[in-house]
Amino acid sequence: MSDTPPDRLCASPGSPYFNEELLERGIGVRFKGEERNNVEEYCISEGWVRMAVGKTLDRKGRPMTIKVTGPVEVWFKDDNKEG
């Protein structure tokens, strides 16, 4: 498996950018210098993230999201583990 996270990834199974294997591995996202844990989708090259807004759900039961632009950094969380 590659050590470089994909340019774009989505947590929603209905998306063409969904990859369960990578999500199980663990993805860390830093947006505008702050680590975020509510990111539903990101795109590094276009510089945006889609984040959940509170606990509100849409009519299909998915989290309501907002798309925000800015610098995005992504890494695999299992890279931080030693040994």
C-alpha positions as CSV (number, residue, x, y, z in Angstrom):
1,M,0.0,0.0,0.0
2,S,1.2,3.5,-0.8
3,D,2.6,5.8,1.9
4,T,1.1,8.8,0.3
5,P,-2.6,9.6,1.0
6,P,-4.9,10.2,-2.0
7,D,-5.5,13.7,-3.4
8,R,-9.2,13.3,-2.7
9,L,-11.0,11.1,-0.2
10,C,-14.6,10.9,1.0
11,A,-16.1,9.1,4.0
12,S,-19.5,8.5,2.3
13,P,-19.9,5.1,0.8
14,G,-22.0,6.5,-2.1
15,S,-19.1,8.7,-3.3
16,P,-16.7,7.7,-6.2
17,Y,-13.9,8.9,-3.9
18,F,-14.8,6.5,-1.1
19,N,-12.1,4.0,-0.1
20,E,-12.9,1.8,2.9
21,E,-9.4,0.3,3.1
22,L,-7.7,3.7,3.5
23,L,-10.3,5.0,6.0
24,E,-9.7,1.9,8.2
25,R,-6.0,2.6,8.1
26,G,-6.7,6.1,9.5
27,I,-6.4,9.5,7.9
28,G,-5.3,12.6,9.8
29,V,-6.4,16.0,8.3
30,R,-5.0,19.4,9.2
31,F,-7.0,22.3,7.8
32,K,-5.6,25.9,8.2
33,G,-3.0,24.6,10.7
34,E,-5.5,22.9,13.0
35,E,-6.1,19.2,13.2
36,R,-9.7,18.3,12.4
37,N,-11.7,15.2,13.2
38,N,-15.0,16.2,11.6
39,V,-13.9,16.1,8.0
40,E,-16.2,14.1,5.7
41,E,-14.3,14.8,2.4
42,Y,-11.2,16.6,1.3
43,C,-9.3,17.6,-1.8
44,I,-5.6,18.6,-1.4
45,S,-5.1,19.9,-5.0
46,E,-8.2,22.1,-4.9
47,G,-7.6,23.2,-1.3
48,W,-10.9,22.4,0.4
49,V,-12.6,20.2,3.0
50,R,-16.2,19.3,3.6
51,M,-16.9,19.2,7.4
52,A,-19.9,18.1,9.4
53,V,-22.0,20.9,10.9
54,G,-22.9,19.8,14.4
55,K,-25.0,16.7,14.8
56,T,-27.6,17.7,12.2
57,L,-28.5,15.1,9.6
58,D,-30.0,15.5,6.1
59,R,-33.1,13.7,5.1
60,K,-31.1,10.6,4.1
61,G,-29.4,10.3,7.5
62,R,-26.0,11.7,6.5
63,P,-24.3,14.5,8.3
64,M,-25.0,18.0,7.1
65,T,-21.8,19.5,5.7
66,I,-20.2,22.8,4.7
67,K,-17.4,23.2,2.1
68,V,-14.6,25.4,3.3
69,T,-11.5,26.4,1.3
70,G,-7.9,26.7,2.6
71,P,-4.6,24.8,3.0
72,V,-5.1,21.1,3.6
73,E,-2.5,18.7,4.9
74,V,-3.2,14.9,5.1
75,W,-1.3,11.9,6.5
76,F,-1.8,8.3,7.6
77,K,-2.3,8.1,11.3
78,D,-0.6,4.6,11.4
79,D,2.6,6.3,10.3
80,N,2.9,7.8,13.8
81,K,3.0,4.4,15.5
82,E,6.4,3.0,16.3
83,G,7.4,-0.6,15.9
